[in-house]
Amino acid sequence: MATQLHLCYQSEHMCQSMEIVSMEPKMDLYREAIVFITGATGFVGKALLEKLLWSFPQIKRIYMLIRPKGGITAEQRFQNFLQNGIFERLRSSYPERLKKIAFFPGNIEDDNFGLNELDRLELCAQVNIIFHSAATVRFNECLKVAARVNSVATYNLLEMCKEMPQLKSFLYVSTAYCNPGRKYVDERIYPTLPPVDWLQFLTCTKKIPDEYLNRMADYIKGPHVNTYTFTKSIAEQIVNSYKDLIPIVIVRPSIVTAAYKEPYPGWIDNIQAISGIMMEIGKGGISSILGDKNLICDIIPVDFVVNAMIMMVHKAQLGSISICNATSGVTNPISWQRLGQLTMKWSRIYPTKRMIMFPNFKYRRSALKHEVAVWLLHFVPAILMDLSTLVLKKKKRLVTPIASKFRQACLAGSFFSLNEWIFKNRSRYYFKDLIENGTFPMLYWNLDELNYDDYVRRHMIGINKYLHREKSTINANKMHVTRVYWFWVFAHLFFYMLIAYVLML
């Protein structure tokens, strides 16, 4: 594997030297720019919005879309959004910049995004840059919903872009895993596997009843193990078909994780993907993961993704699509085993008071062994703890439903922990030149500087701070983790003694 990565790295150097690219942007696209961000309330979108306001004061306005939810109006949700903790440094240093954010009531899933005619006209007349990051990232989402959010919405937005005379750059956030049937993934558009006519697919999603379409998912996904990567692949085909009409670029992140530096080291606001697994490992709620510990775990901090998005908009031009694989596996790889070891190390040093078992787990490649381990090490202790909670009538949250939830999450992600891809990334040379020539001195994209030991430390502290709402110090919860550790030791001793006793009967 190391040899493959070295050869890949060398080939990228050769290609980069042959590739003639103008590193000097023709103009500052952000000066007096009107920006529209879809998915601005999501993890990546939120980080992007904050970074644009923090580092690009020349931006005139940033539009976002907000839908009413749970009986709360779009206006109320917008005001609540402005109070989010991610904007803390802006509120402290440049509170006036938050006034540049404007919102439209709407829904990405609706026709015309639920915009009224006046809002639609205003958006189309003014927007210069679009960041399309809205998506459903649930692996087990039904095909109908995934298609509507990831594919149909992309088509609708591109159709709307044809009515935007001031549009200079459209950036689509895809995923590095939208081509799972290919071992080597370059920064180019690949045909969907199996071959799918995207226009016919969109027509089918509108005409075929939901239940029937969802049952067809397994027959049409091909090598795609879930509806997420499949519908993102379809979306890339849609985007590619508009390259002669709209200046388009694509950013493909791998597994997006907590911030490395900005807005704050370790910042995280969701438990999706691997961050949720790391959180549960820290709580001791996971003892077995189905995966190959020796494979590369391609993670990328959210601020690296955001910086790539900000720089890539300058490459947009009619007639071609520039793509960035925002990945780390070729330049600075980390194995699943190393990531797991560091997660256990730092979750023990900075323990959460929500710890229920001592953080300790093992990767298993055998589905049978993994399933046995899950029942013995996850569900049996969880059932016993819940029984004690019910008998003693404690006001505590039941553990078994949580264990079941994360079991499903681990199974959904097992495709990525049992397989490996090599994502080529020549875009990093473009980023390096833009930063070094002074075009974007406020950005960074040197993955070589990413020390995983220190990064996972920040990540685990961030989980405690931003998800558990706890103070993270080395001495915090020291007595609690000590009690949990000795309980864990005695439980294992009792279990092995019980097995020995049964065998001797």
Secondary structure, 3 states (H helix, E strand, C coil): CHHHHHHHHHHHHHHHHHCCCCCCCCCCCCCCCEEEEECCCCHHHHHHHHHHHHHCCCCCEEEEEECCECCECHHHHHHHHHCCHHHHHHHHHCHHHHHHEEEEECCCCCHHHHCCHHHHHHHHHHCCEEEECCCCCCCCCCHHHHHHHHHHHHHHHHHHHCCCCCCCEEEEECCCCCCCCCCEECCCCCCCCCCCCHHHHHHHHHHCCHHHHHHHHHHHCCCCCCHHHHHHHHHHHHHHCCCCCCCEEEEEECEEECCCCCCCCCCCCCCCHHHHHHHHHHHCCCCEEECCCCCECCEEEHHHHHHHHHHHHHHCECCECEEEEECCCCCCCCEHHHHHHHHHHHHHHCCCCCCCCCCCCEEECCHHHHHHHHHHHHHHHHHHHHHHHHHCCCCCCCCHHHHHHHHHHHHHHHHHHCCCCEECCCHHHHHHHHHHCCCCCCCCCCHHHCCHHHHHHHHHHHHHHHHCCCCCCCCCCHHHHHHHHHHHHHHHHHHHHHHHHHHHC
